Amino acid sequence: MTILSELLEERGVLLADGATGSNLFRMGLQSGDSPELWNALFPDRIATNYRSFIEAGSDLILTNSFGGNRFRLGLHDSSDRVHELNIKAANIARAEAGKASKRIIVAGSIGPTGEILEPLGLLGIESAAEVFSEQALALKKGGVDLLWIETMSSLEEAEAALKGCSKTGLPTVLTFSVDTNGRTMMGLTPADIIKFASETTRQPQAVGANCGIGAADLVASLINMHSAGNNLSFSTIIIAKANCGVPEYIDGEIVYSGTEDIMSDYARIAMDAGARIIGGCCGTTPSHIRAMRVAIDTHQRGNLPDIDKIETSLGPITAGARSQMLGDLSIAGGAKRPLRERKSRRPRRNP
């Protein structure tokens, strides 16, 4: 039994942490800087960020390593520092988790390469798997409990990440960013994600959604995953890690609209939607996590929420996600195009 299984059995629902980048910006990180370099430059600030979420009630924290692969670090002339920076990210998190009064899971964050994989791009799956393996092995050496593959948008890159991470022997979890009218930027629906998770030979221990355009659409994605799992007779642990509301650019800064009350509602509704691991993504502060802790601890899982319940509490659902909840994939955006015909875009950094 893994630590994830043990704590889920013990606690029922696990509260993950909030944002990394957004909170580091409050500590002085500048737009365009690499958060991963702060593992070496300002380890005390990284420790403070980890500690703030543990003190707010998180059961699980993600390492400051989202962009810690050789391609992403290469944008900062640091592609040769993958080993060093990922080990430091994990070491700092492990030390803070060790000071807590309860067991804390340290999850090694692994984001997209930033490249487009074949057949749309130039990077092959085998080459991408080597990139992910390099980062994953460093995170393992630093002391993580599991590997948290996040913000994926294509099946090819998810497969490469799972293959690379498999070399560590650590359990993995996998989340996609469903942010384009009920689909990932590469056109995947929640049903596609669940089908992939059910068929891949390197099955992740948990699957879900993170980032995206807000809590309402993310919860809709969870419900669509739940429905797809039922259709395939496939059961898995579902992860929800929504952005803290919708970002707005105000007075030169990106501001997220989510309040503690909204994130509390989101936590309760995510539980009702079947999520067993719930946290926040971009814009989510320790204050939001503290409110979510209370919400989870005082809520009994209810019926699967419907569209009215989600929109009343969390705001509007986009047409594509709504149509999937209603069982019509042809509405809002048309039928899904074959993968080779979809327009590609670079995955963005998870703030």
Rosetta blueprint (number, residue, H / E / L):
1 M L
2 T L
3 I H
4 L H
5 S H
6 E H
7 L H
8 L H
9 E H
10 E H
11 R H
12 G L
13 V L
14 L E
15 L E
16 A L
17 D L
18 G L
19 A L
20 T L
21 G H
22 S H
23 N H
24 L H
25 F H
26 R H
27 M L
28 G L
29 L L
30 Q L
31 S L
32 G L
33 D L
34 S L
35 P H
36 E H
37 L H
38 W H
39 N H
40 A H
41 L H
42 F L
43 P H
44 D H
45 R H
46 I H
47 A H
48 T H
49 N H
50 Y H
51 R H
52 S H
53 F H
54 I H
55 E H
56 A H
57 G L
58 S L
59 D L
60 L E
61 I E
62 L E
63 T L
64 N L
65 S L
66 F L
67 G L
68 G L
69 N L
70 R H
71 F H
72 R H
73 L H
74 G H
75 L L
76 H L
77 D L
78 S L
79 S H
80 D H
81 R H
82 V H
83 H H
84 E H
85 L H
86 N H
87 I H
88 K H
89 A H
90 A H
91 N H
92 I H
93 A H
94 R H
95 A H
96 E H
97 A H
98 G H
99 K L
100 A L
101 S L
102 K L
103 R L
104 I L
105 I E
106 V E
107 A E
108 G E
109 S E
110 I E
111 G L
112 P L
113 T L
114 G L
115 E L
116 I L
117 L E
118 E L
119 P L
120 L L
121 G L
122 L L
123 L E
124 G L
125 I H
126 E H
127 S H
128 A H
129 A H
130 E H
131 V H
132 F H
133 S H
134 E H
135 Q H
136 A H
137 L H
138 A H
139 L H
140 K H
141 K H
142 G H
143 G L
144 V L
145 D L
146 L E
147 L E
148 W E
149 I E
150 E E
151 T E
152 M E
153 S L
154 S L
155 L H
156 E H
157 E H
158 A H
159 E H
160 A H
161 A H
162 L H
163 K H
164 G H
165 C H
166 S H
167 K H
168 T H
169 G L
170 L L
171 P L
172 T E
173 V E
174 L E
175 T E
176 F E
177 S L
178 V L
179 D L
180 T L
181 N L
182 G L
183 R L
184 T L
185 M L
186 M L
187 G L
188 L L
189 T L
190 P H
191 A H
192 D H
193 I H
194 I H
195 K H
196 F H
197 A H
198 S H
199 E H
200 T L
201 T L
202 R L
203 Q L
204 P L
205 Q L
206 A E
207 V E
208 G E
209 A E
210 N E
211 C E
212 G L
213 I L
214 G L
215 A H
216 A H
217 D H
218 L H
219 V H
220 A H
221 S H
222 L H
223 I H
224 N H
225 M H
226 H H
227 S H
228 A H
229 G H
230 N H
231 N H
232 L H
233 S L
234 F L
235 S L
236 T L
237 I E
238 I E
239 I E
240 A E
241 K E
242 A E
243 N L
244 C L
245 G L
246 V L
247 P E
248 E E
249 Y E
250 I E
251 D L
252 G L
253 E E
254 I E
255 V E
256 Y E
257 S L
258 G L
259 T L
260 E H
261 D H
262 I H
263 M H
264 S H
265 D H
266 Y H
267 A H
268 R H
269 I H
270 A H
271 M H
272 D H
273 A L
274 G L
275 A E
276 R E
277 I E
278 I E
279 G E
280 G E
281 C L
282 C L
283 G L
284 T L
285 T L
286 P H
287 S H
288 H H
289 I H
290 R H
291 A H
292 M H
293 R H
294 V H
295 A H
296 I H
297 D H
298 T L
299 H L
300 Q L
301 R L
302 G L
303 N L
304 L L
305 P L
306 D L
307 I H
308 D H
309 K H
310 I H
311 E H
312 T H
313 S H
314 L H
315 G L
316 P L
317 I L
318 T L
319 A H
320 G H
321 A H
322 R H
323 S H
324 Q H
325 M H
326 L L
327 G L
328 D L
329 L L
330 S L
331 I L
332 A L
333 G L
334 G L
335 A L
336 K L
337 R L
338 P L
339 L H
340 R H
341 E H
342 R L
343 K L
344 S L
345 R L
346 R L
347 P L
348 R L
349 R L
350 N L
351 P L
